[in-house]
């Protein structure tokens, strides 16, 4: 019996330590990417015929010419345009707009949502987005998905999560458009009224593991209520939310369409605006004063405007707001850019289909950004917005090896970014046709 037990322990020890040895070998191995055209730091001039040296999950250095160190694995992208992995600052990986989506709360468990999220995460990664900020969904599913990706259990972009949005009772992120019994039973756990409740909602999210606090400062397009898209939190509630989050080291980003909600949130010290449809000169002044980012999600506006005319699953409230708000978002991005607002790339994917995130680049260029400026929004700007610029956003020594490539010049044709040819995240290749 003792000999059998000792044999079992030896077997467990072997299976425990063998993966560590393999992991160490992987960390020591050198990979070299031969990049024909390298945009290592978006905003600076591209470099030609460069070698990116990668050891483990990080970039070791960049050398001119095509070097071939002994024992290195060579990845030939000498005919390609190589860039840092993109960052989408506004996604909802657990779902996608379509018939029946509004019933997910009642028909899908957090486990169901996490599995759907895993599928959408893989699609997003293969589209060239190696990091995302998920700003709304089941908190339990968000945590499970983020941690499974971080542990290497499933492929996907690294995630920062907000979990459930902080919302006023009856607000955009609460349950709307159902019977009273349903509303009472399924009301959002992070709905709050008054300063004390709103502070508690923020602290509860942080205790649970939220990386960022997302609030709905105004009404929204896809909530089934005729409550408009202007301010829905009181000023003292907004101040309480921002203060509580900042005291515990979290930034606050606000879903905000109407100008009253945008400006009141910024006056309260808010850190960034999602959507920003009706922003005005005062909004631009406040964003510049606060150093706040705008995540314009133009793709979401275009998508709902198109759907309002082509699909039959929208409610009357959703259709009316989609027709009104959606077409305004392109011009909003133009005003913000001309006003010198810092823009961080975000799509609101989940409204649009997962995997078509790069269409946002085309819309930003249509709004007046140059192709280089559009790429900067999804790299340098977004890395700062999600507080990860020490690790991602550029291809430089010491940073994570998040590297993507396409076979056409995106500075001449931004649509090239819709067709990704190579994706590496943290030194691991996920797409290489």
HELIX and SHEET records of a PDB file:
HELIX    1   1 UNK A    2  UNK A   28  1                                  27    
HELIX    2   2 UNK A  101  UNK A  103  5                                   3    
HELIX    3   3 UNK A  104  UNK A  107  1                                   4    
HELIX    4   4 UNK A  110  UNK A  126  1                                  17    
HELIX    5   5 UNK A  139  UNK A  150  1                                  12    
HELIX    6   6 UNK A  180  UNK A  186  1                                   7    
HELIX    7   7 UNK A  194  UNK A  208  1                                  15    
HELIX    8   8 UNK A  235  UNK A  247  1                                  13    
HELIX    9   9 UNK A  259  UNK A  267  1                                   9    
HELIX   10  10 UNK A  281  UNK A  290  1                                  10    
HELIX   11  11 UNK A  298  UNK A  310  1                                  13    
HELIX   12  12 UNK A  316  UNK A  325  1                                  10    
HELIX   13  13 UNK A  326  UNK A  328  5                                   3    
HELIX   14  14 UNK A  329  UNK A  338  1                                  10    
HELIX   15  15 UNK A  359  UNK A  366  1                                   8    
HELIX   16  16 UNK A  371  UNK A  376  1                                   6    
HELIX   17  17 UNK A  377  UNK A  381  3                                   5    
HELIX   18  18 UNK A  382  UNK A  385  1                                   4    
HELIX   19  19 UNK A  414  UNK A  418  5                                   5    
SHEET    1   A 7 UNK A  58  UNK A  64  0                                        
SHEET    2   A 7 UNK A  47  UNK A  55 -1                                        
SHEET    3   A 7 UNK A  30  UNK A  39 -1                                        
SHEET    4   A 7 UNK A  73  UNK A  84  1                                        
SHEET    5   A 7 UNK A 403  UNK A 406 -1                                        
SHEET    6   A 7 UNK A 422  UNK A 425 -1                                        
SHEET    7   A 7 UNK A 428  UNK A 432 -1                                        
SHEET    1   B 3 UNK A  86  UNK A  91  0                                        
SHEET    2   B 3 UNK A 129  UNK A 134  1                                        
SHEET    3   B 3 UNK A 158  UNK A 161  1                                        
SHEET    1   C 2 UNK A 167  UNK A 168  0                                        
SHEET    2   C 2 UNK A 191  UNK A 192  1                                        
SHEET    1   D 5 UNK A 213  UNK A 216  0                                        
SHEET    2   D 5 UNK A 252  UNK A 256  1                                        
SHEET    3   D 5 UNK A 272  UNK A 275  1                                        
SHEET    4   D 5 UNK A 293  UNK A 295  1                                        
SHEET    5   D 5 UNK A 342  UNK A 343  1                                        
END                                                                             
